[in-house]
């Protein structure tokens, strides 16, 4: 009789979601706060269409969801526990976490514009 591998299959599928560097970077950005695609674009330097593809994979995998605010769509983590996996990978590789650039000056989203107005 074969062992039921349904739990292992779910675990493998979760890890597959984390096999792309841009998806990992998106999750790291969402660690800090929710973000719109234009914010991800300003931070990571990739085109909106490419980022939308990676966001779709993360959303279909159940790691992120969105919130609509007028014309803007903001993405956030469904379960921050996934960050423990990312932290464990950093620890296992004996590396320091990647520092993502601050982009509020370059990002056209309303959230960043509001932040810039309050800082000035």
Helices and strands as residue ranges (DSSP letters): H 6-17, H 21-32, E 35-36, H 37-44, H 48-60, E 64-69, E 72-77, H 82-92, H 110-119
